Amino acid sequence: MSMTLAQAAFAQAAPGSRTYVGQDVFVASGQQIHNAMCLFCSVQVEGDLTGNVLVLFGSLNVSGRVRGHATVVGGNAVVDSQARIGGDAVVLGGNAVYETDDSLSGSAYVLGGHLSRVSRPEGSRQRRVSLSPVFFGLLAVLALILLSAAIVPRVRRRPAVNQSL
């Protein structure tokens, strides 16, 4: 039932787009689609994706071209040396591997995982940011401390009452 509702919600995507829940999206070489959205599955782009790609709890493998942005939540992104992503790439809770600097036109942000080391061309405005799980672990501990300080009731001292009257 919930999968049917999710598929119905994703069905509102633009024409020429692919949206799947639990079934992988494959863009074959020589094939062109607009956007790709995938929930609990993976996206393989060997052809041309003219818009954006969003993967929730799956992986993204690009050996073709994504002209827009690429976002992966809860999975990994792999971009081959001959592949191109025209916009920014964001990976939350996973790892990203880019074989060459030319593979990514925009910036790369990896939160909660690792970004493959690639050299940055001189004069480039591209940002390559990776915040590892250690950072998020420390952030979670700090949040827990602050939350416990806000929730734990404060002990108040009551004034002594003289009952000898």
Summary of the structure (lengths in Angstrom):
residues: 165
radius of gyration: 23.2
end to end distance: 71.2
largest distance: 96.5
contacts: 490
relative contact order: 0.09
helix: 19%
strand: 32%
